[in-house]
């Protein structure tokens, strides 16, 4: 079986879960070709991502869409191409991007179609229900192989009508949701007789991470937040909570591991709150450095406003670190308050500060017990190889 994996930007720092999924499928004997619509922006500190880059083919070269494949598709399959143009026009009328943008997606789909013909590809799987799923769908419309895609959220749910998510769901062979919550949101868009197409395929961790040796929780009062520096991750609330802790006289160190569009503003907020001796921003880290930061922390903090089910929570729990996070989307499917972490209302700096204070003042033995429970939970639900078995079965099903 040969599968084409399609992502809008791949590889990138935040897509380690896709790399693990692909490699798990390959371990099961599936041949996987990697495609990206465009080159991913930003550094690749992880050697595994740089290795993936060498294996990945880019559909969009430069700023111009691949016109030649589109012309060849029009000439060889005019009826199918015309049908795809009508679909593109309909999506553009209801969406927030121009017809020209969507015609570019069609050209990219033609380039993908030629590659799948050349490689005798059985099926295309896209990650995210946005542009990449559009390209996979259009490739199918002009004669390409069947397709499926994984929906993560929250963007797909927030923009469902704009990205024609319902239409993609109905056209796909199947759709994967990364959590039960995500599946429920997709079922809202589909007729009951199509519900069977939506499957829960959780993101997974590889054995290298799942089998890491246990390192006890340190006594140092250190917390770490590992996330892209963007609005939905709630860093601004985290800095407010850090100010509250400082005002309460709680001793702590807070590491913000990651980078992103809000870095300058967050650095300014740290300075304005006079927290430069308490809060440190690292920038992008390799997977090895992420593991090190988690091991050096008493707990991982993620005060997100909107999520799917964050892989970094799985990584923290695999390393037996309790998690402080929010009652958002699929997170409560993994984090249980009082068993392996703390759940607080999104947007509440006071509740977040209270939870952080509890962690900082807790006995290490208590935190180790919480961490061990989390490690067992993530091993049971998020083994990449086991989850890939279900995905492989869905690919091959008639």
C-alpha positions, 0 to 999 in steps of 0.5 A: 500500500502506498499513501501520499501524506499532504500537509500545507507546510511540512516539516515544521517544529510543531508537526512532530506528531505527523512525523511520528505517525508517518514513521509508525505507518512505515514500520507497519509496512506502509509506503509513505510519500511526503508532500508539502504545499509550500516550504515551511517557514522558520528554523528546524532545530530537530535533526529528525525534521531536517531528515524529513525535509530531505524526503518531502516534495514541494508542490508550490515552487516559488510564488507561482502555482504549477500551471503546466500540470493544470494545463495537462489535466485540462487537456486530458480530463476536461470534464473532470477539470471543469467540475473541479473549477465549479467546485472551486468557484463555489468555495470561493463565493462562500469563503474568505479567499479569492477565486484566484487563490482557489484556482491555485489550489486546483493547480496544486491538486493537478501537480499532486495528481501527476505525482500520485499517478507516477507513484501508483499511489493508493490514497492521499491523507492530509493533515488539517481540514484547511488548504491541504484537505482542499488540495486533496479533495480537488485532486480526487475530483480530477481523477486522483486517488481517494482521500482522507484527512485529520482534523485537529481544531480549533481552526477547522471548527471556527471556520467550518463554512468558510473552508467548506468543511462539511463538503470535504467530510462528505467527499472523503473516504474517512475523516480522523479526529484527534479526540472524542470532542473533535469527533463530536464537532464533526458529527454536527456537520454530517448527516447521521448515515455518514457518522461512521466515516468519522474515526478517532485517531489520536496523535501518538508518541514513539517508543523512544519517548514512551520508554524514557527512564523515569526522572523524579520531579525536582525540588527546584521551584521551576515550571515550564510552558512549551507552546508556540507564542501565539494568542490562543496558547494563553501566555498573556494570562500566564504572565498575569498569573506569574505576577500574582505569584510574585506578589504573594511571595511565592518563589518560582522560575517560569520557562516559556519554551517556544517562539512565535508571532507574540514573542516581542509583545510577551517579552515587553509584558515580562519587562513591564511586570518586572518579572525578568528575574523570574520568567525566561523565553527560550525560542525554538527548541529541539526535541532533546531540549524539550525533554530536558526542559520538562525534566527540569520542571515540577510541572508543565503549564499550558493555559490555552484558550483554544486547542485540539488535544496538544501533543506537548501535554502527551510529551510531558505526561510521558516523562511523568510530569503533571500538567496544569492546563485548561478545560478546553476541547479534548484536553479533559480526555487526557488530563484528570484533575487530582489524578495527573494534573490540574484543570482551570478555567481558560482565561482565569489568571487567579485560578491559574496562579492558585494551581501553580502555587499548589504545584510549587508547594507540593511535596515531590512524592505527591507530584511523582504519583501524579506524574506516574498516573499521567505516564500510564494514561498516555501510554494507554492512549497515545502509542503512535504504533498502536494508533497507526494500526487503526489508521492503516486499517482505515486506509485499506478498508473497501 
